[in-house]
Amino acid sequence: MTLFFPLQLESIQLVEGGIYLSPNNTGLLQAIKILKLDEFGVHISIYSNQYLDFPKDIDEDTLTFGQFDANDETVSVGHLPISYQTFQAYTPLFVQTSTVKEEELDGYNIWLDANGGYF
């Protein structure tokens, strides 16, 4: 799947296991990983990791989710099913490819069993 951004001369190739950065409302770049792609949308993890500058690469072992009771206001989500249009609004910037581990798909599998929808 390729997303084309209007008024830009660039496109983003979407790949399962791809790690992307998305500018957030604080001006930092937040890490996102594509877990699954299907005909309706993108299944992503949003990590609490944020970067001031675009990194050359990201050590996957450093990607973390925030704690529920922490005072940190950074949003992190283990599985978020979103439409391609919604994902495009994240303005994803490709960093690198990686693999998706079976345990990363727990939320996706629960969503699949429940016939979940998309945001």
C-alpha positions in Angstrom: 0.0 0.0 0.0 1.3 3.5 -0.8 -0.1 6.7 0.6 0.1 9.8 -1.5 0.1 13.2 0.2 -1.8 16.0 -1.6 0.3 19.0 -2.5 3.5 17.1 -1.8 5.8 15.3 -4.2 6.4 12.4 -1.9 4.6 9.1 -1.0 5.0 6.7 1.9 5.3 3.0 1.3 3.5 1.2 4.1 4.9 -2.1 5.3 4.1 -4.5 8.1 6.8 -4.1 10.7 7.7 -0.6 9.4 8.7 1.9 12.0 7.6 5.5 11.4 7.7 8.8 13.2 4.7 11.1 13.4 4.9 14.8 14.5 2.8 15.3 17.6 1.2 18.4 19.1 4.3 19.2 21.2 6.5 19.4 18.1 8.3 16.1 18.8 8.3 13.0 16.6 6.6 10.0 18.1 7.4 6.4 17.2 4.7 4.3 15.5 5.0 0.7 14.2 2.7 -0.9 11.7 1.6 -4.3 13.0 -0.8 -5.3 10.2 -2.2 -3.9 6.9 -5.6 -5.0 5.5 -8.0 -3.8 2.9 -9.7 -1.3 5.2 -6.9 0.1 7.3 -3.7 0.0 9.3 -3.1 -1.6 12.7 -0.5 0.3 14.6 1.3 0.5 17.9 2.0 4.0 19.2 5.0 4.2 21.5 5.8 6.7 24.2 9.2 7.3 22.6 9.6 10.8 21.2 12.4 12.4 19.3 13.4 16.1 18.8 15.3 15.2 15.7 14.8 12.6 13.0 17.0 9.6 14.1 19.0 7.7 11.5 17.7 4.5 13.0 15.8 3.3 16.1 16.8 0.5 18.4 13.6 -1.5 18.8 14.6 -2.7 22.2 14.2 0.9 23.4 10.6 1.3 22.3 8.2 1.4 25.2 4.6 2.0 26.2 3.8 4.6 28.9 2.4 3.5 32.3 -1.3 3.9 32.9 -0.8 5.8 36.2 2.2 7.8 35.2 2.0 11.6 35.1 3.4 11.5 31.6 0.8 12.8 29.1 2.4 11.0 26.1 -0.2 8.7 24.5 0.9 5.2 23.8 -1.3 2.3 22.6 -0.4 -1.4 22.0 -3.0 -1.8 19.2 -4.9 0.8 17.3 -6.9 0.0 14.2 -7.3 3.0 12.0 -8.4 3.7 8.4 -5.9 4.6 5.8 -7.3 8.1 5.7 -6.8 8.5 9.5 -3.2 7.1 9.2 -2.4 9.6 6.5 -3.4 12.4 9.0 -0.6 11.2 11.2 1.8 12.4 8.5 4.0 9.2 8.9 7.7 9.5 8.2 9.4 6.2 7.4 12.4 5.3 9.5 13.1 1.6 9.0 11.7 -1.9 8.6 11.6 -4.4 11.4 9.7 -7.6 12.2 6.4 -8.0 14.1 6.7 -10.5 16.9 3.7 -12.8 17.7 3.2 -11.2 21.1 2.8 -7.8 19.5 -0.3 -9.1 17.7 -2.2 -10.0 21.0 -4.4 -6.8 20.7 -4.9 -7.3 17.0 -6.0 -11.0 17.5 -8.5 -9.9 20.2 -9.8 -7.2 17.8 -10.1 -9.8 15.0 -12.0 -12.2 17.2 -14.4 -9.4 18.2 -15.0 -8.2 14.6 -13.7 -4.8 15.6 -13.9 -1.6 13.6 -11.6 1.2 12.7 -11.1 4.8 13.9 
